[in-house]
Amino acid sequence: MLSLPIPQAQKDLKVSIKYYPRSLLCKPKEFIFQVGEYATLNEIKAKIVENVPKEQTEDFPFVAKIKNK
């Protein structure tokens, strides 16, 4: 007999990110995303790139602090 753990469903987390563009002419934006429990920063960065105008994403650095609640 072999006992195996029952896989648990992946939890979705709500992540709030503030994006500050390099240009001071553009206003900061806040994004709230639903991501999987094991999402990487690259996946979150891809979601931000999808929602930011292309001219603001060229060579943009990415720094994030993810708050829990």
CHARMM-style PDB file with segment names, atoms N, HN, CA, C and O in Angstrom:
ATOM      1  N   MET     1       0.851  -1.164   0.000  1.00  0.00      PROA
ATOM      2  CA  MET     1       0.000   0.000   0.000  1.00  0.00      PROA
ATOM      3  C   MET     1       0.905   1.238   0.000  1.00  0.00      PROA
ATOM      4  O   MET     1       1.907   1.299   0.712  1.00  0.00      PROA
ATOM      5  N   LEU     2       0.521   2.210  -0.813  1.00  0.00      PROA
ATOM      6  HN  LEU     2      -0.293   2.160  -1.391  1.00  0.00      PROA
ATOM      7  CA  LEU     2       1.285   3.445  -0.945  1.00  0.00      PROA
ATOM      8  C   LEU     2       0.344   4.611  -0.718  1.00  0.00      PROA
ATOM      9  O   LEU     2      -0.685   4.717  -1.385  1.00  0.00      PROA
ATOM     10  N   SER     3       0.679   5.476   0.206  1.00  0.00      PROA
ATOM     11  HN  SER     3       1.515   5.390   0.748  1.00  0.00      PROA
ATOM     12  CA  SER     3      -0.179   6.644   0.436  1.00  0.00      PROA
ATOM     13  C   SER     3       0.442   7.849  -0.258  1.00  0.00      PROA
ATOM     14  O   SER     3       1.638   8.111  -0.130  1.00  0.00      PROA
ATOM     15  N   LEU     4      -0.377   8.560  -0.978  1.00  0.00      PROA
ATOM     16  HN  LEU     4      -1.349   8.347  -1.082  1.00  0.00      PROA
ATOM     17  CA  LEU     4       0.055   9.755  -1.702  1.00  0.00      PROA
ATOM     18  C   LEU     4      -0.780  10.948  -1.253  1.00  0.00      PROA
ATOM     19  O   LEU     4      -1.970  10.800  -0.977  1.00  0.00      PROA
ATOM     20  N   PRO     5      -0.168  12.135  -1.177  1.00  0.00      PROA
ATOM     21  CA  PRO     5      -0.953  13.319  -0.819  1.00  0.00      PROA
ATOM     22  C   PRO     5      -1.894  13.695  -1.964  1.00  0.00      PROA
ATOM     23  O   PRO     5      -1.576  13.515  -3.139  1.00  0.00      PROA
ATOM     24  N   ILE     6      -3.029  14.207  -1.596  1.00  0.00      PROA
ATOM     25  HN  ILE     6      -3.288  14.353  -0.641  1.00  0.00      PROA
ATOM     26  CA  ILE     6      -3.988  14.663  -2.601  1.00  0.00      PROA
ATOM     27  C   ILE     6      -3.559  16.052  -3.047  1.00  0.00      PROA
ATOM     28  O   ILE     6      -3.405  16.949  -2.219  1.00  0.00      PROA
ATOM     29  N   PRO     7      -3.362  16.239  -4.363  1.00  0.00      PROA
ATOM     30  CA  PRO     7      -2.951  17.577  -4.831  1.00  0.00      PROA
ATOM     31  C   PRO     7      -4.028  18.610  -4.525  1.00  0.00      PROA
ATOM     32  O   PRO     7      -5.222  18.358  -4.691  1.00  0.00      PROA
ATOM     33  N   GLN     8      -3.583  19.759  -4.081  1.00  0.00      PROA
ATOM     34  HN  GLN     8      -2.613  19.963  -3.946  1.00  0.00      PROA
ATOM     35  CA  GLN     8      -4.527  20.822  -3.770  1.00  0.00      PROA
ATOM     36  C   GLN     8      -4.584  21.806  -4.930  1.00  0.00      PROA
ATOM     37  O   GLN     8      -3.601  22.015  -5.642  1.00  0.00      PROA
ATOM     38  N   ALA     9      -5.726  22.387  -5.098  1.00  0.00      PROA
ATOM     39  HN  ALA     9      -6.524  22.218  -4.520  1.00  0.00      PROA
ATOM     40  CA  ALA     9      -5.899  23.373  -6.166  1.00  0.00      PROA
ATOM     41  C   ALA     9      -5.010  24.584  -5.886  1.00  0.00      PROA
ATOM     42  O   ALA     9      -4.811  24.984  -4.739  1.00  0.00      PROA
ATOM     43  N   GLN    10      -4.496  25.142  -6.948  1.00  0.00      PROA
ATOM     44  HN  GLN    10      -4.659  24.817  -7.880  1.00  0.00      PROA
ATOM     45  CA  GLN    10      -3.651  26.327  -6.814  1.00  0.00      PROA
ATOM     46  C   GLN    10      -4.522  27.528  -6.447  1.00  0.00      PROA
ATOM     47  O   GLN    10      -5.580  27.747  -7.037  1.00  0.00      PROA
ATOM     48  N   LYS    11      -4.064  28.290  -5.476  1.00  0.00      PROA
ATOM     49  HN  LYS    11      -3.204  28.112  -4.997  1.00  0.00      PROA
ATOM     50  CA  LYS    11      -4.815  29.465  -5.036  1.00  0.00      PROA
ATOM     51  C   LYS    11      -4.472  30.656  -5.927  1.00  0.00      PROA
ATOM     52  O   LYS    11      -3.327  30.825  -6.347  1.00  0.00      PROA
ATOM     53  N   ASP    12      -5.465  31.463  -6.204  1.00  0.00      PROA
ATOM     54  HN  ASP    12      -6.395  31.326  -5.863  1.00  0.00      PROA
ATOM     55  CA  ASP    12      -5.223  32.710  -6.919  1.00  0.00      PROA
ATOM     56  C   ASP    12      -5.024  33.817  -5.894  1.00  0.00      PROA
ATOM     57  O   ASP    12      -5.743  33.905  -4.898  1.00  0.00      PROA
ATOM     58  N   LEU    13      -4.044  34.646  -6.158  1.00  0.00      PROA
ATOM     59  HN  LEU    13      -3.461  34.574  -6.966  1.00  0.00      PROA
ATOM     60  CA  LEU    13      -3.748  35.771  -5.276  1.00  0.00      PROA
ATOM     61  C   LEU    13      -4.025  37.072  -5.999  1.00  0.00      PROA
ATOM     62  O   LEU    13      -3.839  37.169  -7.212  1.00  0.00      PROA
ATOM     63  N   LYS    14      -4.466  38.064  -5.263  1.00  0.00      PROA
ATOM     64  HN  LYS    14      -4.618  37.985  -4.278  1.00  0.00      PROA
ATOM     65  CA  LYS    14      -4.675  39.394  -5.827  1.00  0.00      PROA
ATOM     66  C   LYS    14      -3.406  40.193  -5.538  1.00  0.00      PROA
ATOM     67  O   LYS    14      -3.015  40.366  -4.383  1.00  0.00      PROA
ATOM     68  N   VAL    15      -2.774  40.675  -6.603  1.00  0.00      PROA
ATOM     69  HN  VAL    15      -3.092  40.535  -7.541  1.00  0.00      PROA
ATOM     70  CA  VAL    15      -1.515  41.400  -6.488  1.00  0.00      PROA
ATOM     71  C   VAL    15      -1.743  42.835  -6.930  1.00  0.00      PROA
ATOM     72  O   VAL    15      -2.286  43.087  -8.006  1.00  0.00      PROA
ATOM     73  N   SER    16      -1.326  43.769  -6.093  1.00  0.00      PROA
ATOM     74  HN  SER    16      -0.885  43.564  -5.220  1.00  0.00      PROA
ATOM     75  CA  SER    16      -1.444  45.188  -6.414  1.00  0.00      PROA
ATOM     76  C   SER    16      -0.041  45.721  -6.714  1.00  0.00      PROA
ATOM     77  O   SER    16       0.866  45.624  -5.887  1.00  0.00      PROA
ATOM     78  N   ILE    17       0.116  46.286  -7.918  1.00  0.00      PROA
ATOM     79  HN  ILE    17      -0.621  46.364  -8.590  1.00  0.00      PROA
ATOM     80  CA  ILE    17       1.411  46.800  -8.355  1.00  0.00      PROA
ATOM     81  C   ILE    17       1.248  48.266  -8.746  1.00  0.00      PROA
ATOM     82  O   ILE    17       0.325  48.617  -9.481  1.00  0.00      PROA
ATOM     83  N   LYS    18       2.140  49.114  -8.259  1.00  0.00      PROA
ATOM     84  HN  LYS    18       2.890  48.829  -7.662  1.00  0.00      PROA
ATOM     85  CA  LYS    18       2.174  50.514  -8.715  1.00  0.00      PROA
ATOM     86  C   LYS    18       3.297  50.636  -9.721  1.00  0.00      PROA
ATOM     87  O   LYS    18       4.443  50.281  -9.444  1.00  0.00      PROA
ATOM     88  N   TYR    19       2.955  51.144 -10.892  1.00  0.00      PROA
ATOM     89  HN  TYR    19       2.024  51.433 -11.117  1.00  0.00      PROA
ATOM     90  CA  TYR    19       3.914  51.319 -11.974  1.00  0.00      PROA
ATOM     91  C   TYR    19       4.245  52.795 -12.096  1.00  0.00      PROA
ATOM     92  O   TYR    19       3.356  53.626 -12.283  1.00  0.00      PROA
ATOM     93  N   TYR    20       5.523  53.115 -11.989  1.00  0.00      PROA
ATOM     94  HN  TYR    20       6.245  52.439 -11.837  1.00  0.00      PROA
ATOM     95  CA  TYR    20       5.988  54.494 -12.118  1.00  0.00      PROA
ATOM     96  C   TYR    20       6.813  54.601 -13.394  1.00  0.00      PROA
ATOM     97  O   TYR    20       7.925  54.076 -13.442  1.00  0.00      PROA
ATOM     98  N   PRO    21       6.301  55.265 -14.430  1.00  0.00      PROA
ATOM     99  CA  PRO    21       7.054  55.403 -15.669  1.00  0.00      PROA
ATOM    100  C   PRO    21       8.291  56.288 -15.471  1.00  0.00      PROA
ATOM    101  O   PRO    21       8.345  57.113 -14.559  1.00  0.00      PROA
ATOM    102  N   ARG    22       9.266  56.098 -16.336  1.00  0.00      PROA
ATOM    103  HN  ARG    22       9.223  55.428 -17.077  1.00  0.00      PROA
ATOM    104  CA  ARG    22      10.483  56.918 -16.258  1.00  0.00      PROA
ATOM    105  C   ARG    22      10.180  58.385 -16.521  1.00  0.00      PROA
ATOM    106  O   ARG    22      10.715  59.272 -15.856  1.00  0.00      PROA
ATOM    107  N   SER    23       9.328  58.625 -17.486  1.00  0.00      PROA
ATOM    108  HN  SER    23       8.894  57.905 -18.026  1.00  0.00      PROA
ATOM    109  CA  SER    23       8.992  59.997 -17.847  1.00  0.00      PROA
ATOM    110  C   SER    23       8.126  60.629 -16.761  1.00  0.00      PROA
ATOM    111  O   SER    23       7.130  60.047 -16.330  1.00  0.00      PROA
ATOM    112  N   LEU    24       8.509  61.804 -16.334  1.00  0.00      PROA
ATOM    113  HN  LEU    24       9.318  62.276 -16.684  1.00  0.00      PROA
ATOM    114  CA  LEU    24       7.720  62.502 -15.329  1.00  0.00      PROA
ATOM    115  C   LEU    24       6.440  63.087 -15.912  1.00  0.00      PROA
ATOM    116  O   LEU    24       5.572  63.548 -15.170  1.00  0.00      PROA
ATOM    117  N   LEU    25       6.319  63.068 -17.241  1.00  0.00      PROA
ATOM    118  HN  LEU    25       7.024  62.693 -17.843  1.00  0.00      PROA
ATOM    119  CA  LEU    25       5.113  63.581 -17.889  1.00  0.00      PROA
ATOM    120  C   LEU    25       3.958  62.580 -17.776  1.00  0.00      PROA
ATOM    121  O   LEU    25       2.793  62.955 -17.911  1.00  0.00      PROA
ATOM    122  N   CYS    26       4.281  61.319 -17.532  1.00  0.00      PROA
ATOM    123  HN  CYS    26       5.227  61.015 -17.423  1.00  0.00      PROA
ATOM    124  CA  CYS    26       3.258  60.275 -17.413  1.00  0.00      PROA
ATOM    125  C   CYS    26       2.943  60.031 -15.944  1.00  0.00      PROA
ATOM    126  O   CYS    26       3.829  60.054 -15.089  1.00  0.00      PROA
ATOM    127  N   LYS    27       1.680  59.801 -15.672  1.00  0.00      PROA
ATOM    128  HN  LYS    27       0.961  59.783 -16.366  1.00  0.00      PROA
ATOM    129  CA  LYS    27       1.263  59.569 -14.294  1.00  0.00      PROA
ATOM    130  C   LYS    27       1.481  58.106 -13.902  1.00  0.00      PROA
ATOM    131  O   LYS    27       1.392  57.213 -14.745  1.00  0.00      PROA
ATOM    132  N   PRO    28       1.767  57.865 -12.623  1.00  0.00      PROA
ATOM    133  CA  PRO    28       1.865  56.481 -12.144  1.00  0.00      PROA
ATOM    134  C   PRO    28       0.515  55.777 -12.276  1.00  0.00      PROA
ATOM    135  O   PRO    28      -0.537  56.415 -12.237  1.00  0.00      PROA
ATOM    136  N   LYS    29       0.560  54.468 -12.433  1.00  0.00      PROA
ATOM    137  HN  LYS    29       1.415  53.950 -12.465  1.00  0.00      PROA
ATOM    138  CA  LYS    29      -0.663  53.678 -12.557  1.00  0.00      PROA
ATOM    139  C   LYS    29      -0.620  52.546 -11.543  1.00  0.00      PROA
ATOM    140  O   LYS    29       0.448  52.045 -11.194  1.00  0.00      PROA
ATOM    141  N   GLU    30      -1.785  52.158 -11.083  1.00  0.00      PROA
ATOM    142  HN  GLU    30      -2.653  52.565 -11.367  1.00  0.00      PROA
ATOM    143  CA  GLU    30      -1.870  51.011 -10.185  1.00  0.00      PROA
ATOM    144  C   GLU    30      -2.600  49.892 -10.916  1.00  0.00      PROA
ATOM    145  O   GLU    30      -3.656  50.100 -11.513  1.00  0.00      PROA
ATOM    146  N   PHE    31      -2.016  48.713 -10.855  1.00  0.00      PROA
ATOM    147  HN  PHE    31      -1.158  48.545 -10.370  1.00  0.00      PROA
ATOM    148  CA  PHE    31      -2.606  47.538 -11.487  1.00  0.00      PROA
ATOM    149  C   PHE    31      -2.944  46.524 -10.407  1.00  0.00      PROA
ATOM    150  O   PHE    31      -2.180  46.330  -9.461  1.00  0.00      PROA
ATOM    151  N   ILE    32      -4.080  45.889 -10.554  1.00  0.00      PROA
ATOM    152  HN  ILE    32      -4.701  46.047 -11.322  1.00  0.00      PROA
ATOM    153  CA  ILE    32      -4.444  44.796  -9.652  1.00  0.00      PROA
ATOM    154  C   ILE    32      -4.686  43.579 -10.538  1.00  0.00      PROA
ATOM    155  O   ILE    32      -5.546  43.591 -11.419  1.00  0.00      PROA
ATOM    156  N   PHE    33      -3.906  42.525 -10.284  1.00  0.00      PROA
ATOM    157  HN  PHE    33      -3.208  42.515  -9.568  1.00  0.00      PROA
ATOM    158  CA  PHE    33      -3.969  41.316 -11.086  1.00  0.00      PROA
ATOM    159  C   PHE    33      -4.316  40.119 -10.221  1.00  0.00      PROA
ATOM    160  O   PHE    33      -3.955  40.067  -9.045  1.00  0.00      PROA
ATOM    161  N   GLN    34      -5.010  39.165 -10.801  1.00  0.00      PROA
ATOM    162  HN  GLN    34      -5.303  39.207 -11.756  1.00  0.00      PROA
ATOM    163  CA  GLN    34      -5.197  37.856 -10.191  1.00  0.00      PROA
ATOM    164  C   GLN    34      -4.115  36.965 -10.780  1.00  0.00      PROA
ATOM    165  O   GLN    34      -4.063  36.771 -11.995  1.00  0.00      PROA
ATOM    166  N   VAL    35      -3.259  36.426  -9.936  1.00  0.00      PROA
ATOM    167  HN  VAL    35      -3.302  36.584  -8.950  1.00  0.00      PROA
ATOM    168  CA  VAL    35      -2.195  35.543 -10.402  1.00  0.00      PROA
ATOM    169  C   VAL    35      -2.215  34.266  -9.578  1.00  0.00      PROA
ATOM    170  O   VAL    35      -2.751  34.222  -8.471  1.00  0.00      PROA
ATOM    171  N   GLY    36      -1.620  33.240 -10.143  1.00  0.00      PROA
ATOM    172  HN  GLY    36      -1.184  33.276 -11.042  1.00  0.00      PROA
ATOM    173  CA  GLY    36      -1.521  31.981  -9.429  1.00  0.00      PROA
ATOM    174  C   GLY    36      -0.592  32.099  -8.233  1.00  0.00      PROA
ATOM    175  O   GLY    36       0.229  33.012  -8.152  1.00  0.00      PROA
ATOM    176  N   GLU    37      -0.735  31.176  -7.324  1.00  0.00      PROA
ATOM    177  HN  GLU    37      -1.403  30.434  -7.390  1.00  0.00      PROA
ATOM    178  CA  GLU    37       0.049  31.195  -6.088  1.00  0.00      PROA
ATOM    179  C   GLU    37       1.553  31.161  -6.353  1.00  0.00      PROA
ATOM    180  O   GLU    37       2.334  31.712  -5.576  1.00  0.00      PROA
ATOM    181  N   TYR    38       1.953  30.525  -7.432  1.00  0.00      PROA
ATOM    182  HN  TYR    38       1.318  30.078  -8.063  1.00  0.00      PROA
ATOM    183  CA  TYR    38       3.377  30.380  -7.739  1.00  0.00      PROA
ATOM    184  C   TYR    38       3.806  31.220  -8.941  1.00  0.00      PROA
ATOM    185  O   TYR    38       4.735  30.848  -9.657  1.00  0.00      PROA
ATOM    186  N   ALA    39       3.142  32.340  -9.164  1.00  0.00      PROA
ATOM    187  HN  ALA    39       2.387  32.643  -8.583  1.00  0.00      PROA
ATOM    188  CA  ALA    39       3.486  33.220 -10.280  1.00  0.00      PROA
ATOM    189  C   ALA    39       4.868  33.830 -10.050  1.00  0.00      PROA
ATOM    190  O   ALA    39       5.258  34.112  -8.917  1.00  0.00      PROA
ATOM    191  N   THR    40       5.593  34.027 -11.141  1.00  0.00      PROA
ATOM    192  HN  THR    40       5.276  33.799 -12.061  1.00  0.00      PROA
ATOM    193  CA  THR    40       6.921  34.628 -11.051  1.00  0.00      PROA
ATOM    194  C   THR    40       6.825  36.120 -11.368  1.00  0.00      PROA
ATOM    195  O   THR    40       5.818  36.592 -11.895  1.00  0.00      PROA
ATOM    196  N   LEU    41       7.890  36.852 -11.037  1.00  0.00      PROA
ATOM    197  HN  LEU    41       8.708  36.468 -10.608  1.00  0.00      PROA
ATOM    198  CA  LEU    41       7.924  38.275 -11.367  1.00  0.00      PROA
ATOM    199  C   LEU    41       7.882  38.486 -12.875  1.00  0.00      PROA
ATOM    200  O   LEU    41       7.322  39.478 -13.343  1.00  0.00      PROA
ATOM    201  N   ASN    42       8.467  37.569 -13.642  1.00  0.00      PROA
ATOM    202  HN  ASN    42       8.922  36.764 -13.262  1.00  0.00      PROA
ATOM    203  CA  ASN    42       8.416  37.706 -15.104  1.00  0.00      PROA
ATOM    204  C   ASN    42       6.981  37.600 -15.620  1.00  0.00      PROA
ATOM    205  O   ASN    42       6.617  38.297 -16.567  1.00  0.00      PROA
ATOM    206  N   GLU    43       6.169  36.748 -15.018  1.00  0.00      PROA
ATOM    207  HN  GLU    43       6.465  36.182 -14.249  1.00  0.00      PROA
ATOM    208  CA  GLU    43       4.771  36.649 -15.431  1.00  0.00      PROA
ATOM    209  C   GLU    43       4.005  37.932 -15.091  1.00  0.00      PROA
ATOM    210  O   GLU    43       3.172  38.391 -15.872  1.00  0.00      PROA
ATOM    211  N   ILE    44       4.295  38.499 -13.928  1.00  0.00      PROA
ATOM    212  HN  ILE    44       4.972  38.125 -13.294  1.00  0.00      PROA
ATOM    213  CA  ILE    44       3.644  39.754 -13.537  1.00  0.00      PROA
ATOM    214  C   ILE    44       4.121  40.892 -14.434  1.00  0.00      PROA
ATOM    215  O   ILE    44       3.332  41.754 -14.820  1.00  0.00      PROA
ATOM    216  N   LYS    45       5.408  40.894 -14.764  1.00  0.00      PROA
ATOM    217  HN  LYS    45       6.049  40.194 -14.450  1.00  0.00      PROA
ATOM    218  CA  LYS    45       5.950  41.915 -15.659  1.00  0.00      PROA
ATOM    219  C   LYS    45       5.264  41.832 -17.021  1.00  0.00      PROA
ATOM    220  O   LYS    45       4.944  42.864 -17.611  1.00  0.00      PROA
ATOM    221  N   ALA    46       5.034  40.627 -17.524  1.00  0.00      PROA
ATOM    222  HN  ALA    46       5.294  39.789 -17.045  1.00  0.00      PROA
ATOM    223  CA  ALA    46       4.357  40.457 -18.814  1.00  0.00      PROA
ATOM    224  C   ALA    46       2.942  41.031 -18.759  1.00  0.00      PROA
ATOM    225  O   ALA    46       2.474  41.620 -19.733  1.00  0.00      PROA
ATOM    226  N   LYS    47       2.267  40.864 -17.636  1.00  0.00      PROA
ATOM    227  HN  LYS    47       2.647  40.385 -16.845  1.00  0.00      PROA
ATOM    228  CA  LYS    47       0.914  41.425 -17.502  1.00  0.00      PROA
ATOM    229  C   LYS    47       0.957  42.956 -17.515  1.00  0.00      PROA
ATOM    230  O   LYS    47       0.077  43.599 -18.089  1.00  0.00      PROA
ATOM    231  N   ILE    48       1.978  43.537 -16.881  1.00  0.00      PROA
ATOM    232  HN  ILE    48       2.692  43.015 -16.415  1.00  0.00      PROA
ATOM    233  CA  ILE    48       2.111  44.992 -16.880  1.00  0.00      PROA
ATOM    234  C   ILE    48       2.394  45.492 -18.290  1.00  0.00      PROA
ATOM    235  O   ILE    48       1.797  46.474 -18.733  1.00  0.00      PROA
ATOM    236  N   VAL    49       3.306  44.818 -19.001  1.00  0.00      PROA
ATOM    237  HN  VAL    49       3.790  44.020 -18.641  1.00  0.00      PROA
ATOM    238  CA  VAL    49       3.654  45.222 -20.367  1.00  0.00      PROA
ATOM    239  C   VAL    49       2.417  45.206 -21.262  1.00  0.00      PROA
ATOM    240  O   VAL    49       2.284  46.051 -22.147  1.00  0.00      PROA
ATOM    241  N   GLU    50       1.513  44.255 -21.042  1.00  0.00      PROA
ATOM    242  HN  GLU    50       1.621  43.568 -20.323  1.00  0.00      PROA
ATOM    243  CA  GLU    50       0.272  44.190 -21.830  1.00  0.00      PROA
ATOM    244  C   GLU    50      -0.616  45.407 -21.604  1.00  0.00      PROA
ATOM    245  O   GLU    50      -1.396  45.775 -22.482  1.00  0.00      PROA
ATOM    246  N   ASN    51      -0.506  46.031 -20.441  1.00  0.00      PROA
ATOM    247  HN  ASN    51       0.127  45.732 -19.727  1.00  0.00      PROA
ATOM    248  CA  ASN    51      -1.406  47.126 -20.071  1.00  0.00      PROA
ATOM    249  C   ASN    51      -0.782  48.513 -20.116  1.00  0.00      PROA
ATOM    250  O   ASN    51      -1.452  49.498 -19.805  1.00  0.00      PROA
ATOM    251  N   VAL    52       0.488  48.607 -20.496  1.00  0.00      PROA
ATOM    252  HN  VAL    52       1.031  47.807 -20.749  1.00  0.00      PROA
ATOM    253  CA  VAL    52       1.183  49.888 -20.556  1.00  0.00      PROA
ATOM    254  C   VAL    52       1.439  50.222 -22.029  1.00  0.00      PROA
ATOM    255  O   VAL    52       1.780  49.329 -22.804  1.00  0.00      PROA
ATOM    256  N   PRO    53       1.281  51.487 -22.429  1.00  0.00      PROA
ATOM    257  CA  PRO    53       1.566  51.859 -23.819  1.00  0.00      PROA
ATOM    258  C   PRO    53       2.988  51.462 -24.225  1.00  0.00      PROA
ATOM    259  O   PRO    53       3.922  51.559 -23.429  1.00  0.00      PROA
ATOM    260  N   LYS    54       3.136  51.016 -25.469  1.00  0.00      PROA
ATOM    261  HN  LYS    54       2.377  50.938 -26.116  1.00  0.00      PROA
ATOM    262  CA  LYS    54       4.402  50.477 -25.955  1.00  0.00      PROA
ATOM    263  C   LYS    54       5.570  51.444 -25.788  1.00  0.00      PROA
ATOM    264  O   LYS    54       6.680  51.011 -25.479  1.00  0.00      PROA
ATOM    265  N   GLU    55       5.348  52.737 -25.984  1.00  0.00      PROA
ATOM    266  HN  GLU    55       4.446  53.089 -26.235  1.00  0.00      PROA
ATOM    267  CA  GLU    55       6.455  53.698 -25.877  1.00  0.00      PROA
ATOM    268  C   GLU    55       6.996  53.787 -24.444  1.00  0.00      PROA
ATOM    269  O   GLU    55       8.116  54.258 -24.242  1.00  0.00      PROA
ATOM    270  N   GLN    56       6.236  53.351 -23.466  1.00  0.00      PROA
ATOM    271  HN  GLN    56       5.327  52.968 -23.629  1.00  0.00      PROA
ATOM    272  CA  GLN    56       6.707  53.389 -22.083  1.00  0.00      PROA
ATOM    273  C   GLN    56       7.422  52.100 -21.676  1.00  0.00      PROA
ATOM    274  O   GLN    56       8.034  52.053 -20.609  1.00  0.00      PROA
ATOM    275  N   THR    57       7.358  51.061 -22.499  1.00  0.00      PROA
ATOM    276  HN  THR    57       6.861  51.099 -23.366  1.00  0.00      PROA
ATOM    277  CA  THR    57       7.936  49.776 -22.098  1.00  0.00      PROA
ATOM    278  C   THR    57       9.326  49.530 -22.656  1.00  0.00      PROA
ATOM    279  O   THR    57       9.945  48.524 -22.309  1.00  0.00      PROA
ATOM    280  N   GLU    58       9.836  50.401 -23.501  1.00  0.00      PROA
ATOM    281  HN  GLU    58       9.333  51.218 -23.783  1.00  0.00      PROA
ATOM    282  CA  GLU    58      11.163  50.198 -24.069  1.00  0.00      PROA
ATOM    283  C   GLU    58      12.208  50.313 -22.973  1.00  0.00      PROA
ATOM    284  O   GLU    58      12.297  51.328 -22.282  1.00  0.00      PROA
ATOM    285  N   ASP    59      12.986  49.270 -22.826  1.00  0.00      PROA
ATOM    286  HN  ASP    59      12.914  48.445 -23.387  1.00  0.00      PROA
ATOM    287  CA  ASP    59      14.088  49.247 -21.863  1.00  0.00      PROA
ATOM    288  C   ASP    59      13.631  49.645 -20.465  1.00  0.00      PROA
ATOM    289  O   ASP    59      14.313  50.404 -19.776  1.00  0.00      PROA
ATOM    290  N   PHE    60      12.468  49.129 -20.045  1.00  0.00      PROA
ATOM    291  HN  PHE    60      11.914  48.513 -20.605  1.00  0.00      PROA
ATOM    292  CA  PHE    60      12.049  49.563 -18.726  1.00  0.00      PROA
ATOM    293  C   PHE    60      12.510  48.596 -17.643  1.00  0.00      PROA
ATOM    294  O   PHE    60      12.327  47.383 -17.743  1.00  0.00      PROA
ATOM    295  N   PRO    61      13.116  49.175 -16.601  1.00  0.00      PROA
ATOM    296  CA  PRO    61      13.533  48.333 -15.473  1.00  0.00      PROA
ATOM    297  C   PRO    61      12.309  47.904 -14.678  1.00  0.00      PROA
ATOM    298  O   PRO    61      11.244  48.512 -14.779  1.00  0.00      PROA
ATOM    299  N   PHE    62      12.468  46.887 -13.916  1.00  0.00      PROA
ATOM    300  HN  PHE    62      13.333  46.393 -13.834  1.00  0.00      PROA
ATOM    301  CA  PHE    62      11.326  46.382 -13.165  1.00  0.00      PROA
ATOM    302  C   PHE    62      11.746  46.078 -11.737  1.00  0.00      PROA
ATOM    303  O   PHE    62      12.624  45.251 -11.489  1.00  0.00      PROA
ATOM    304  N   VAL    63      11.108  46.754 -10.817  1.00  0.00      PROA
ATOM    305  HN  VAL    63      10.394  47.425 -11.018  1.00  0.00      PROA
ATOM    306  CA  VAL    63      11.333  46.500  -9.402  1.00  0.00      PROA
ATOM    307  C   VAL    63       9.960  46.376  -8.773  1.00  0.00      PROA
ATOM    308  O   VAL    63       9.080  47.194  -9.039  1.00  0.00      PROA
ATOM    309  N   ALA    64       9.770  45.374  -7.951  1.00  0.00      PROA
ATOM    310  HN  ALA    64      10.485  44.710  -7.735  1.00  0.00      PROA
ATOM    311  CA  ALA    64       8.452  45.179  -7.364  1.00  0.00      PROA
ATOM    312  C   ALA    64       8.564  44.819  -5.893  1.00  0.00      PROA
ATOM    313  O   ALA    64       9.491  44.140  -5.451  1.00  0.00      PROA
ATOM    314  N   LYS    65       7.597  45.295  -5.175  1.00  0.00      PROA
ATOM    315  HN  LYS    65       6.843  45.846  -5.534  1.00  0.00      PROA
ATOM    316  CA  LYS    65       7.423  44.867  -3.795  1.00  0.00      PROA
ATOM    317  C   LYS    65       5.999  44.366  -3.701  1.00  0.00      PROA
ATOM    318  O   LYS    65       5.051  45.116  -3.933  1.00  0.00      PROA
ATOM    319  N   ILE    66       5.854  43.120  -3.369  1.00  0.00      PROA
ATOM    320  HN  ILE    66       6.624  42.511  -3.181  1.00  0.00      PROA
ATOM    321  CA  ILE    66       4.530  42.528  -3.302  1.00  0.00      PROA
ATOM    322  C   ILE    66       4.107  42.493  -1.839  1.00  0.00      PROA
ATOM    323  O   ILE    66       4.781  41.898  -0.999  1.00  0.00      PROA
ATOM    324  N   LYS    67       2.995  43.133  -1.551  1.00  0.00      PROA
ATOM    325  HN  LYS    67       2.448  43.617  -2.234  1.00  0.00      PROA
ATOM    326  CA  LYS    67       2.490  43.176  -0.189  1.00  0.00      PROA
ATOM    327  C   LYS    67       1.503  42.047   0.013  1.00  0.00      PROA
ATOM    328  O   LYS    67       0.740  41.704  -0.889  1.00  0.00      PROA
ATOM    329  N   ASN    68       1.523  41.484   1.180  1.00  0.00      PROA
ATOM    330  HN  ASN    68       2.143  41.763   1.913  1.00  0.00      PROA
ATOM    331  CA  ASN    68       0.547  40.469   1.517  1.00  0.00      PROA
ATOM    332  C   ASN    68      -0.611  41.161   2.223  1.00  0.00      PROA
ATOM    333  O   ASN    68      -0.475  41.620   3.357  1.00  0.00      PROA
ATOM    334  N   LYS    69      -1.734  41.230   1.551  1.00  0.00      PROA
ATOM    335  HN  LYS    69      -1.844  40.857   0.630  1.00  0.00      PROA
ATOM    336  CA  LYS    69      -2.939  41.902   2.031  1.00  0.00      PROA
ATOM    337  C   LYS    69      -2.688  43.370   2.114  1.00  0.00      PROA
ATOM    338  OT1 LYS    69      -3.578  44.128   2.498  1.00  0.00      PROA
TER     339      LYS     69
END
